[in-house]
Amino acid sequence: QVSLVESGGGLVQAGGSLRLSCAASGRTFSTYVMGWFRQAPGKERDFVAFVSWSGSSTYYADSVKGRFTISPDNAKKMVYLQMNSLKPEDTAVYYCATGPAGSIVRLRTPRGYDYWGQGTQVTVSS
């Protein structure tokens, strides 16, 4: 059974940093990718970033490029999202997800992933 558990969310002032963690278990992840999505109240779930477990392939939403970094730790089966220069518009529930490797078009959408974590709240105050 696949399990994804996020942690690291919280309240931070604009310009600050947070690091989200996702603990993964229950799958041979080497042929899968890990993604982060976020969902603000009343809005759709939006793509943030994805990474291959080797770390050789990464892709970011334009809104976070240059500020966020996604990285895997194969030994620990963890995936991290380092978020710097946070803005109030980054406020959302952040979800970790896993899915089979595929096209960037597909992996930028929730339908590209078959397992999800429960989410962790990130609030950025102005």
N, CA, C and O atoms as CSV, one atom per row, in Angstrom:
chain,resi,resn,atom,element,x,y,z
A,1,GLN,N,N,0.835,-1.188,0.000
A,1,GLN,CA,C,0.000,0.000,0.000
A,1,GLN,C,C,0.873,1.241,0.000
A,1,GLN,O,O,1.765,1.393,0.835
A,2,VAL,N,N,0.601,2.124,-0.948
A,2,VAL,CA,C,1.391,3.345,-1.074
A,2,VAL,C,C,0.929,4.358,-0.028
A,2,VAL,O,O,-0.267,4.559,0.184
A,3,SER,N,N,1.888,4.976,0.605
A,3,SER,CA,C,1.601,6.005,1.602
A,3,SER,C,C,2.496,7.211,1.367
A,3,SER,O,O,3.700,7.069,1.152
A,4,LEU,N,N,1.910,8.384,1.409
A,4,LEU,CA,C,2.651,9.643,1.299
A,4,LEU,C,C,2.230,10.520,2.473
A,4,LEU,O,O,1.039,10.736,2.696
A,5,VAL,N,N,3.200,11.018,3.213
A,5,VAL,CA,C,2.904,11.841,4.382
A,5,VAL,C,C,3.720,13.119,4.311
A,5,VAL,O,O,4.951,13.091,4.336
A,6,GLU,N,N,3.011,14.246,4.220
A,6,GLU,CA,C,3.678,15.548,4.151
A,6,GLU,C,C,3.874,16.127,5.550
A,6,GLU,O,O,3.133,15.815,6.482
A,7,SER,N,N,4.876,16.967,5.668
A,7,SER,CA,C,5.115,17.712,6.898
A,7,SER,C,C,5.893,18.970,6.557
A,7,SER,O,O,6.411,19.116,5.450
A,8,GLY,N,N,5.969,19.881,7.524
A,8,GLY,CA,C,6.794,21.071,7.351
A,8,GLY,C,C,6.032,22.349,7.069
A,8,GLY,O,O,6.629,23.422,6.986
A,9,GLY,N,N,4.714,22.249,6.921
A,9,GLY,CA,C,3.946,23.461,6.685
A,9,GLY,C,C,3.901,24.342,7.923
A,9,GLY,O,O,4.332,23.946,9.005
A,10,GLY,N,N,3.369,25.549,7.740
A,10,GLY,CA,C,3.259,26.454,8.871
A,10,GLY,C,C,2.974,27.870,8.424
A,10,GLY,O,O,2.613,28.121,7.274
A,11,LEU,N,N,3.143,28.797,9.365
A,11,LEU,CA,C,2.913,30.217,9.116
A,11,LEU,C,C,4.259,30.918,8.994
A,11,LEU,O,O,5.134,30.744,9.842
A,12,VAL,N,N,4.422,31.700,7.949
A,12,VAL,CA,C,5.673,32.407,7.718
A,12,VAL,C,C,5.368,33.777,7.133
A,12,VAL,O,O,4.360,33.957,6.450
A,13,GLN,N,N,6.233,34.734,7.400
A,13,GLN,CA,C,6.061,36.064,6.823
A,13,GLN,C,C,6.537,36.079,5.379
A,13,GLN,O,O,7.377,35.275,4.975
A,14,ALA,N,N,5.988,37.003,4.616
A,14,ALA,CA,C,6.415,37.176,3.233
A,14,ALA,C,C,7.922,37.390,3.183
A,14,ALA,O,O,8.487,38.122,3.996
A,15,GLY,N,N,8.560,36.741,2.219
A,15,GLY,CA,C,10.000,36.804,2.099
A,15,GLY,C,C,10.724,35.691,2.833
A,15,GLY,O,O,11.924,35.491,2.646
A,16,GLY,N,N,9.995,34.970,3.664
A,16,GLY,CA,C,10.602,33.890,4.440
A,16,GLY,C,C,10.693,32.588,3.665
A,16,GLY,O,O,10.390,32.527,2.474
A,17,SER,N,N,11.120,31.541,4.375
A,17,SER,CA,C,11.342,30.229,3.761
A,17,SER,C,C,10.700,29.129,4.584
A,17,SER,O,O,10.536,29.249,5.798
A,18,LEU,N,N,10.342,28.058,3.899
A,18,LEU,CA,C,9.869,26.834,4.532
A,18,LEU,C,C,10.388,25.664,3.707
A,18,LEU,O,O,10.615,25.793,2.504
A,19,ARG,N,N,10.574,24.514,4.366
A,19,ARG,CA,C,10.900,23.297,3.646
A,19,ARG,C,C,9.851,22.247,3.957
A,19,ARG,O,O,9.678,21.838,5.106
A,20,LEU,N,N,9.158,21.820,2.923
A,20,LEU,CA,C,8.181,20.751,3.065
A,20,LEU,C,C,8.856,19.409,2.807
A,20,LEU,O,O,9.762,19.298,1.982
A,21,SER,N,N,8.398,18.402,3.526
A,21,SER,CA,C,8.911,17.052,3.363
A,21,SER,C,C,7.771,16.106,3.027
A,21,SER,O,O,6.634,16.302,3.455
A,22,CYS,N,N,8.092,15.084,2.259
A,22,CYS,CA,C,7.115,14.050,1.918
A,22,CYS,C,C,7.784,12.700,2.114
A,22,CYS,O,O,8.759,12.376,1.435
A,23,ALA,N,N,7.258,11.917,3.042
A,23,ALA,CA,C,7.771,10.575,3.306
A,23,ALA,C,C,6.959,9.578,2.493
A,23,ALA,O,O,5.735,9.520,2.607
A,24,ALA,N,N,7.657,8.789,1.666
A,24,ALA,CA,C,6.989,7.876,0.750
A,24,ALA,C,C,7.288,6.428,1.116
A,24,ALA,O,O,8.401,6.099,1.527
A,25,SER,N,N,6.290,5.568,0.964
A,25,SER,CA,C,6.491,4.146,1.211
A,25,SER,C,C,5.488,3.338,0.392
A,25,SER,O,O,4.463,3.851,-0.057
A,26,GLY,N,N,5.818,2.051,0.211
A,26,GLY,CA,C,4.862,1.125,-0.378
A,26,GLY,C,C,4.950,0.945,-1.872
A,26,GLY,O,O,4.085,0.298,-2.463
A,27,ARG,N,N,5.969,1.498,-2.505
A,27,ARG,CA,C,6.094,1.354,-3.956
A,27,ARG,C,C,7.571,1.348,-4.306
A,27,ARG,O,O,8.387,1.948,-3.606
A,28,THR,N,N,7.915,0.657,-5.410
A,28,THR,CA,C,9.271,0.770,-5.954
A,28,THR,C,C,9.301,2.053,-6.769
A,28,THR,O,O,8.873,2.081,-7.923
A,29,PHE,N,N,9.803,3.096,-6.164
A,29,PHE,CA,C,9.618,4.425,-6.710
A,29,PHE,C,C,10.542,4.776,-7.862
A,29,PHE,O,O,10.384,5.830,-8.479
A,30,SER,N,N,11.504,3.914,-8.165
A,30,SER,CA,C,12.519,4.306,-9.142
A,30,SER,C,C,11.926,4.615,-10.507
A,30,SER,O,O,12.505,5.398,-11.261
A,31,THR,N,N,10.780,4.016,-10.847
A,31,THR,CA,C,10.192,4.263,-12.161
A,31,THR,C,C,9.048,5.271,-12.093
A,31,THR,O,O,8.288,5.425,-13.049
A,32,TYR,N,N,8.934,5.939,-10.982
A,32,TYR,CA,C,7.858,6.912,-10.805
A,32,TYR,C,C,8.437,8.306,-10.573
A,32,TYR,O,O,9.631,8.474,-10.323
A,33,VAL,N,N,7.570,9.276,-10.661
A,33,VAL,CA,C,7.964,10.647,-10.344
A,33,VAL,C,C,7.189,11.088,-9.106
A,33,VAL,O,O,6.157,10.522,-8.749
A,34,MET,N,N,7.727,12.112,-8.477
A,34,MET,CA,C,7.090,12.706,-7.304
A,34,MET,C,C,6.761,14.156,-7.626
A,34,MET,O,O,7.575,14.878,-8.203
A,35,GLY,N,N,5.588,14.560,-7.254
A,35,GLY,CA,C,5.158,15.915,-7.542
A,35,GLY,C,C,4.623,16.624,-6.320
A,35,GLY,O,O,4.221,15.999,-5.338
A,36,TRP,N,N,4.627,17.940,-6.401
A,36,TRP,CA,C,3.976,18.788,-5.399
A,36,TRP,C,C,2.922,19.626,-6.108
A,36,TRP,O,O,3.158,20.201,-7.170
A,37,PHE,N,N,1.763,19.672,-5.489
A,37,PHE,CA,C,0.664,20.508,-5.956
A,37,PHE,C,C,0.209,21.374,-4.796
A,37,PHE,O,O,0.575,21.119,-3.649
A,38,ARG,N,N,-0.583,22.394,-5.084
A,38,ARG,CA,C,-1.146,23.206,-4.008
A,38,ARG,C,C,-2.560,23.630,-4.372
A,38,ARG,O,O,-2.922,23.755,-5.541
A,39,GLN,N,N,-3.338,23.843,-3.327
A,39,GLN,CA,C,-4.728,24.223,-3.531
A,39,GLN,C,C,-5.125,25.273,-2.510
A,39,GLN,O,O,-5.103,25.029,-1.304
A,40,ALA,N,N,-5.490,26.446,-3.013
A,40,ALA,CA,C,-5.989,27.522,-2.168
A,40,ALA,C,C,-7.512,27.392,-2.050
A,40,ALA,O,O,-8.141,26.776,-2.911
A,41,PRO,N,N,-8.108,27.955,-1.009
A,41,PRO,CA,C,-9.567,27.848,-0.828
A,41,PRO,C,C,-10.321,28.345,-2.046
A,41,PRO,O,O,-10.065,29.441,-2.544
A,42,GLY,N,N,-11.254,27.532,-2.522
A,42,GLY,CA,C,-12.085,27.919,-3.645
A,42,GLY,C,C,-11.419,27.834,-5.003
A,42,GLY,O,O,-11.997,28.242,-6.010
A,43,LYS,N,N,-10.202,27.304,-5.035
A,43,LYS,CA,C,-9.473,27.224,-6.299
A,43,LYS,C,C,-9.135,25.778,-6.633
A,43,LYS,O,O,-9.236,24.887,-5.790
A,44,GLU,N,N,-8.732,25.567,-7.879
A,44,GLU,CA,C,-8.341,24.238,-8.313
A,44,GLU,C,C,-6.967,23.872,-7.746
A,44,GLU,O,O,-6.201,24.726,-7.301
A,45,ARG,N,N,-6.693,22.586,-7.781
A,45,ARG,CA,C,-5.381,22.113,-7.356
A,45,ARG,C,C,-4.375,22.405,-8.472
A,45,ARG,O,O,-4.534,21.947,-9.603
A,46,ASP,N,N,-3.351,23.168,-8.138
A,46,ASP,CA,C,-2.379,23.630,-9.125
A,46,ASP,C,C,-1.041,22.912,-8.992
A,46,ASP,O,O,-0.588,22.595,-7.893
A,47,PHE,N,N,-0.434,22.670,-10.127
A,47,PHE,CA,C,0.895,22.057,-10.168
A,47,PHE,C,C,1.941,23.027,-9.626
A,47,PHE,O,O,1.888,24.228,-9.888
A,48,VAL,N,N,2.897,22.482,-8.864
A,48,VAL,CA,C,4.021,23.270,-8.353
A,48,VAL,C,C,5.332,22.777,-8.969
A,48,VAL,O,O,6.073,23.558,-9.566
A,49,ALA,N,N,5.616,21.479,-8.821
A,49,ALA,CA,C,6.878,20.938,-9.325
A,49,ALA,C,C,6.811,19.418,-9.330
A,49,ALA,O,O,6.027,18.814,-8.599
A,50,PHE,N,N,7.660,18.804,-10.179
A,50,PHE,CA,C,7.851,17.354,-10.071
A,50,PHE,C,C,9.328,17.020,-10.266
A,50,PHE,O,O,10.099,17.802,-10.823
A,51,VAL,N,N,9.687,15.846,-9.793
A,51,VAL,CA,C,11.063,15.375,-9.891
A,51,VAL,C,C,11.062,13.873,-10.086
A,51,VAL,O,O,10.208,13.167,-9.550
A,52,SER,N,N,12.032,13.384,-10.862
A,52,SER,CA,C,12.241,11.945,-10.949
A,52,SER,C,C,13.040,11.515,-9.728
A,52,SER,O,O,13.745,12.323,-9.125
A,53,TRP,N,N,12.929,10.242,-9.364
A,53,TRP,CA,C,13.639,9.797,-8.169
A,53,TRP,C,C,15.150,9.873,-8.319
A,53,TRP,O,O,15.871,9.967,-7.326
A,54,SER,N,N,15.626,9.835,-9.541
A,54,SER,CA,C,17.064,10.000,-9.741
A,54,SER,C,C,17.488,11.448,-9.556
A,54,SER,O,O,18.666,11.743,-9.358
A,55,GLY,N,N,16.517,12.345,-9.624
A,55,GLY,CA,C,16.824,13.771,-9.530
A,55,GLY,C,C,17.256,14.385,-10.844
A,55,GLY,O,O,17.542,15.581,-10.912
A,56,SER,N,N,17.305,13.577,-11.886
A,56,SER,CA,C,17.819,14.076,-13.161
A,56,SER,C,C,16.791,14.907,-13.919
A,56,SER,O,O,17.145,15.696,-14.794
A,57,SER,N,N,15.530,14.727,-13.583
A,57,SER,CA,C,14.465,15.474,-14.270
A,57,SER,C,C,13.650,16.251,-13.251
A,57,SER,O,O,13.104,15.688,-12.301
A,58,THR,N,N,13.581,17.551,-13.470
A,58,THR,CA,C,12.754,18.408,-12.622
A,58,THR,C,C,11.982,19.361,-13.521
A,58,THR,O,O,12.399,19.671,-14.637
A,59,TYR,N,N,10.867,19.808,-13.016
A,59,TYR,CA,C,10.057,20.760,-13.774
A,59,TYR,C,C,9.271,21.584,-12.776
A,59,TYR,O,O,8.759,21.059,-11.788
A,60,TYR,N,N,9.176,22.884,-13.040
A,60,TYR,CA,C,8.525,23.799,-12.110
A,60,TYR,C,C,7.449,24.619,-12.812
A,60,TYR,O,O,7.541,24.911,-14.004
A,61,ALA,N,N,6.445,24.975,-12.053
A,61,ALA,CA,C,5.481,25.960,-12.529
A,61,ALA,C,C,6.186,27.306,-12.637
A,61,ALA,O,O,7.092,27.603,-11.859
A,62,ASP,N,N,5.773,28.108,-13.592
A,62,ASP,CA,C,6.406,29.413,-13.774
A,62,ASP,C,C,6.305,30.269,-12.516
A,62,ASP,O,O,7.199,31.065,-12.226
A,63,SER,N,N,5.227,30.106,-11.780
A,63,SER,CA,C,4.990,30.946,-10.607
A,63,SER,C,C,5.982,30.694,-9.473
A,63,SER,O,O,6.122,31.531,-8.581
A,64,VAL,N,N,6.668,29.559,-9.496
A,64,VAL,CA,C,7.596,29.238,-8.405
A,64,VAL,C,C,9.030,29.082,-8.890
A,64,VAL,O,O,9.945,28.928,-8.080
A,65,LYS,N,N,9.233,29.121,-10.189
A,65,LYS,CA,C,10.567,28.924,-10.743
A,65,LYS,C,C,11.540,29.966,-10.190
A,65,LYS,O,O,11.257,31.164,-10.182
A,66,GLY,N,N,12.689,29.481,-9.732
A,66,GLY,CA,C,13.686,30.371,-9.160
A,66,GLY,C,C,13.525,30.607,-7.671
A,66,GLY,O,O,14.432,31.132,-7.025
A,67,ARG,N,N,12.386,30.226,-7.121
A,67,ARG,CA,C,12.143,30.392,-5.679
A,67,ARG,C,C,12.028,29.051,-4.959
A,67,ARG,O,O,12.440,28.933,-3.805
A,68,PHE,N,N,11.477,28.048,-5.622
A,68,PHE,CA,C,11.271,26.721,-5.026
A,68,PHE,C,C,12.245,25.730,-5.642
A,68,PHE,O,O,12.624,25.844,-6.808
A,69,THR,N,N,12.644,24.750,-4.826
A,69,THR,CA,C,13.499,23.673,-5.311
A,69,THR,C,C,12.957,22.347,-4.812
A,69,THR,O,O,12.733,22.168,-3.615
A,70,ILE,N,N,12.747,21.415,-5.737
A,70,ILE,CA,C,12.290,20.073,-5.378
A,70,ILE,C,C,13.478,19.126,-5.461
A,70,ILE,O,O,14.286,19.208,-6.387
A,71,SER,N,N,13.579,18.220,-4.481
A,71,SER,CA,C,14.716,17.298,-4.485
A,71,SER,C,C,14.340,15.993,-3.793
A,71,SER,O,O,13.604,16.000,-2.806
A,72,PRO,N,N,14.848,14.867,-4.312
A,72,PRO,CA,C,14.573,13.579,-3.698
A,72,PRO,C,C,15.761,13.102,-2.852
A,72,PRO,O,O,16.908,13.486,-3.082
A,73,ASP,N,N,15.450,12.263,-1.879
A,73,ASP,CA,C,16.481,11.548,-1.131
A,73,ASP,C,C,16.104,10.084,-1.231
A,73,ASP,O,O,15.246,9.596,-0.495
A,74,ASN,N,N,16.761,9.388,-2.156
A,74,ASN,CA,C,16.397,7.997,-2.412
A,74,ASN,C,C,16.586,7.102,-1.200
A,74,ASN,O,O,15.760,6.231,-0.930
A,75,ALA,N,N,17.655,7.310,-0.483
A,75,ALA,CA,C,17.961,6.447,0.653
A,75,ALA,C,C,16.873,6.526,1.721
A,75,ALA,O,O,16.527,5.528,2.354
A,76,LYS,N,N,16.350,7.714,1.905
A,76,LYS,CA,C,15.334,7.912,2.939
A,76,LYS,C,C,13.915,7.840,2.382
A,76,LYS,O,O,12.945,7.883,3.139
A,77,LYS,N,N,13.793,7.729,1.059
A,77,LYS,CA,C,12.478,7.767,0.407
A,77,LYS,C,C,11.714,9.018,0.822
A,77,LYS,O,O,10.551,8.966,1.219
A,78,MET,N,N,12.404,10.126,0.715
A,78,MET,CA,C,11.831,11.421,1.038
A,78,MET,C,C,11.928,12.324,-0.186
A,78,MET,O,O,12.841,12.191,-1.000
A,79,VAL,N,N,10.987,13.232,-0.302
A,79,VAL,CA,C,11.046,14.285,-1.310
A,79,VAL,C,C,10.815,15.604,-0.590
A,79,VAL,O,O,9.931,15.721,0.258
A,80,TYR,N,N,11.625,16.595,-0.944
A,80,TYR,CA,C,11.568,17.879,-0.271
A,80,TYR,C,C,11.168,18.985,-1.248
A,80,TYR,O,O,11.432,18.916,-2.449
A,81,LEU,N,N,10.533,19.986,-0.698
A,81,LEU,CA,C,10.237,21.193,-1.461
A,81,LEU,C,C,10.742,22.374,-0.646
A,81,LEU,O,O,10.115,22.784,0.331
A,82,GLN,N,N,11.873,22.911,-1.057
A,82,GLN,CA,C,12.424,24.086,-0.400
A,82,GLN,C,C,11.780,25.316,-1.018
A,82,GLN,O,O,11.861,25.530,-2.227
A,83,MET,N,N,11.144,26.117,-0.183
A,83,MET,CA,C,10.424,27.288,-0.671
A,83,MET,C,C,11.045,28.541,-0.088
A,83,MET,O,O,11.025,28.745,1.126
A,84,ASN,N,N,11.593,29.375,-0.942
A,84,ASN,CA,C,12.222,30.626,-0.536
A,84,ASN,C,C,11.452,31.814,-1.102
A,84,ASN,O,O,10.647,31.667,-2.021
A,85,SER,N,N,11.708,32.978,-0.547
A,85,SER,CA,C,11.072,34.223,-1.018
A,85,SER,C,C,9.568,34.044,-1.123
A,85,SER,O,O,8.957,34.385,-2.137
A,86,LEU,N,N,8.987,33.512,-0.077
A,86,LEU,CA,C,7.557,33.211,-0.105
A,86,LEU,C,C,6.717,34.476,-0.206
A,86,LEU,O,O,7.066,35.531,0.325
A,87,LYS,N,N,5.598,34.331,-0.904
A,87,LYS,CA,C,4.670,35.425,-1.129
A,87,LYS,C,C,3.295,35.053,-0.559
A,87,LYS,O,O,2.986,33.869,-0.423
A,88,PRO,N,N,2.482,36.039,-0.231
A,88,PRO,CA,C,1.125,35.713,0.257
A,88,PRO,C,C,0.342,34.822,-0.715
A,88,PRO,O,O,-0.468,34.000,-0.287
A,89,GLU,N,N,0.578,34.981,-1.990
A,89,GLU,CA,C,-0.134,34.155,-2.977
A,89,GLU,C,C,0.327,32.699,-2.999
A,89,GLU,O,O,-0.261,31.876,-3.701
A,90,ASP,N,N,1.372,32.374,-2.240
A,90,ASP,CA,C,1.791,30.978,-2.096
A,90,ASP,C,C,0.972,30.257,-1.030
A,90,ASP,O,O,1.112,29.047,-0.856
A,91,THR,N,N,0.129,30.984,-0.323
A,91,THR,CA,C,-0.701,30.384,0.712
A,91,THR,C,C,-1.642,29.346,0.110
A,91,THR,O,O,-2.403,29.640,-0.813
A,92,ALA,N,N,-1.579,28.122,0.648
A,92,ALA,CA,C,-2.389,27.016,0.133
A,92,ALA,C,C,-2.121,25.770,0.968
A,92,ALA,O,O,-1.223,25.747,1.809
A,93,VAL,N,N,-2.912,24.749,0.721
A,93,VAL,CA,C,-2.575,23.413,1.203
A,93,VAL,C,C,-1.696,22.772,0.136
A,93,VAL,O,O,-2.049,22.744,-1.043
A,94,TYR,N,N,-0.556,22.263,0.563
A,94,TYR,CA,C,0.402,21.651,-0.360
A,94,TYR,C,C,0.310,20.131,-0.254
A,94,TYR,O,O,0.329,19.562,0.838
A,95,TYR,N,N,0.211,19.490,-1.420
A,95,TYR,CA,C,0.052,18.049,-1.501
A,95,TYR,C,C,1.240,17.414,-2.221
A,95,TYR,O,O,1.729,17.933,-3.224
A,96,CYS,N,N,1.682,16.304,-1.699
A,96,CYS,CA,C,2.674,15.462,-2.341
A,96,CYS,C,C,1.933,14.370,-3.109
A,96,CYS,O,O,0.898,13.885,-2.653
A,97,ALA,N,N,2.460,13.979,-4.275
A,97,ALA,CA,C,1.809,12.962,-5.084
A,97,ALA,C,C,2.857,12.138,-5.825
A,97,ALA,O,O,3.981,12.590,-6.042
A,98,THR,N,N,2.474,10.926,-6.210
A,98,THR,CA,C,3.352,10.074,-6.999
A,98,THR,C,C,2.585,9.485,-8.174
A,98,THR,O,O,1.393,9.194,-8.079
A,99,GLY,N,N,3.298,9.316,-9.285
A,99,GLY,CA,C,2.682,8.762,-10.468
A,99,GLY,C,C,3.727,8.221,-11.414
A,99,GLY,O,O,4.916,8.491,-11.248
A,100,PRO,N,N,3.295,7.455,-12.415
A,100,PRO,CA,C,4.239,6.893,-13.383
A,100,PRO,C,C,4.860,7.980,-14.237
A,100,PRO,O,O,4.234,9.000,-14.524
A,101,ALA,N,N,6.097,7.750,-14.640
A,101,ALA,CA,C,6.770,8.706,-15.517
A,101,ALA,C,C,5.957,8.866,-16.804
A,101,ALA,O,O,5.357,7.914,-17.302
A,102,GLY,N,N,5.954,10.083,-17.322
A,102,GLY,CA,C,5.179,10.351,-18.520
A,102,GLY,C,C,5.524,11.702,-19.085
A,102,GLY,O,O,6.582,12.259,-18.794
A,103,SER,N,N,4.634,12.225,-19.888
A,103,SER,CA,C,4.892,13.515,-20.529
A,103,SER,C,C,4.770,14.656,-19.526
A,103,SER,O,O,4.054,14.557,-18.530
A,104,ILE,N,N,5.480,15.729,-19.810
A,104,ILE,CA,C,5.393,16.909,-18.960
A,104,ILE,C,C,3.960,17.434,-18.936
A,104,ILE,O,O,3.469,17.861,-17.891
A,105,VAL,N,N,3.301,17.401,-20.069
A,105,VAL,CA,C,1.915,17.873,-20.141
A,105,VAL,C,C,1.053,17.125,-19.129
A,105,VAL,O,O,0.260,17.733,-18.410
A,106,ARG,N,N,1.211,15.805,-19.078
A,106,ARG,CA,C,0.410,15.004,-18.149
A,106,ARG,C,C,0.853,15.234,-16.710
A,106,ARG,O,O,0.007,15.331,-15.821
A,107,LEU,N,N,2.127,15.322,-16.463
A,107,LEU,CA,C,2.636,15.442,-15.093
A,107,LEU,C,C,2.407,16.823,-14.506
A,107,LEU,O,O,2.646,17.034,-13.317
A,108,ARG,N,N,1.951,17.762,-15.312
A,108,ARG,CA,C,1.591,19.070,-14.788
A,108,ARG,C,C,0.134,19.113,-14.325
A,108,ARG,O,O,-0.352,20.142,-13.856
A,109,THR,N,N,-0.538,18.000,-14.464
A,109,THR,CA,C,-1.942,17.945,-14.060
A,109,THR,C,C,-2.154,16.865,-13.007
A,109,THR,O,O,-1.400,15.893,-12.965
A,110,PRO,N,N,-3.169,17.016,-12.153
A,110,PRO,CA,C,-3.423,15.996,-11.126
A,110,PRO,C,C,-3.664,14.600,-11.700
A,110,PRO,O,O,-3.369,13.609,-11.032
A,111,ARG,N,N,-4.188,14.500,-12.910
A,111,ARG,CA,C,-4.487,13.184,-13.476
A,111,ARG,C,C,-3.228,12.376,-13.779
A,111,ARG,O,O,-3.306,11.183,-14.071
A,112,GLY,N,N,-2.072,13.027,-13.710
A,112,GLY,CA,C,-0.832,12.295,-13.928
A,112,GLY,C,C,-0.357,11.519,-12.706
A,112,GLY,O,O,0.679,10.857,-12.763
A,113,TYR,N,N,-1.099,11.590,-11.599
A,113,TYR,CA,C,-0.657,11.009,-10.332
A,113,TYR,C,C,-1.751,10.101,-9.772
A,113,TYR,O,O,-2.942,10.393,-9.883
A,114,ASP,N,N,-1.320,8.998,-9.172
A,114,ASP,CA,C,-2.313,8.043,-8.692
A,114,ASP,C,C,-2.379,7.908,-7.174
A,114,ASP,O,O,-3.292,7.269,-6.653
A,115,TYR,N,N,-1.433,8.493,-6.467
A,115,TYR,CA,C,-1.499,8.498,-5.006
A,115,TYR,C,C,-1.157,9.886,-4.495
A,115,TYR,O,O,-0.307,10.589,-5.041
A,116,TRP,N,N,-1.858,10.256,-3.415
A,116,TRP,CA,C,-1.717,11.594,-2.847
A,116,TRP,C,C,-1.565,11.527,-1.333
A,116,TRP,O,O,-2.074,10.618,-0.678
A,117,GLY,N,N,-0.856,12.505,-0.797
A,117,GLY,CA,C,-0.808,12.668,0.643
A,117,GLY,C,C,-2.011,13.448,1.128
A,117,GLY,O,O,-2.890,13.819,0.350
A,118,GLN,N,N,-2.033,13.690,2.431
A,118,GLN,CA,C,-3.172,14.359,3.050
A,118,GLN,C,C,-3.065,15.884,3.004
A,118,GLN,O,O,-4.047,16.587,3.245
A,119,GLY,N,N,-1.890,16.384,2.699
A,119,GLY,CA,C,-1.693,17.818,2.570
A,119,GLY,C,C,-1.153,18.472,3.824
A,119,GLY,O,O,-1.360,17.980,4.934
A,120,THR,N,N,-0.462,19.580,3.643
A,120,THR,CA,C,0.043,20.375,4.756
A,120,THR,C,C,-0.188,21.850,4.428
A,120,THR,O,O,0.052,22.295,3.305
A,121,GLN,N,N,-0.655,22.594,5.420
A,121,GLN,CA,C,-1.033,23.994,5.208
A,121,GLN,C,C,0.191,24.894,5.244
A,121,GLN,O,O,1.024,24.798,6.145
A,122,VAL,N,N,0.285,25.764,4.258
A,122,VAL,CA,C,1.300,26.815,4.226
A,122,VAL,C,C,0.573,28.154,4.176
A,122,VAL,O,O,-0.241,28.396,3.285
A,123,THR,N,N,0.870,29.010,5.129
A,123,THR,CA,C,0.258,30.332,5.183
A,123,THR,C,C,1.354,31.383,5.201
A,123,THR,O,O,2.234,31.363,6.062
A,124,VAL,N,N,1.294,32.302,4.243
A,124,VAL,CA,C,2.289,33.368,4.141
A,124,VAL,C,C,1.585,34.686,4.429
A,124,VAL,O,O,0.667,35.087,3.714
A,125,SER,N,N,2.028,35.348,5.482
A,125,SER,CA,C,1.413,36.612,5.865
A,125,SER,C,C,2.155,37.778,5.228
A,125,SER,O,O,3.364,37.722,5.006
A,126,SER,N,N,1.407,38.831,4.939
A,126,SER,CA,C,2.017,39.997,4.290
A,126,SER,C,C,2.545,40.993,5.305
A,126,SER,O,O,3.089,42.031,4.927
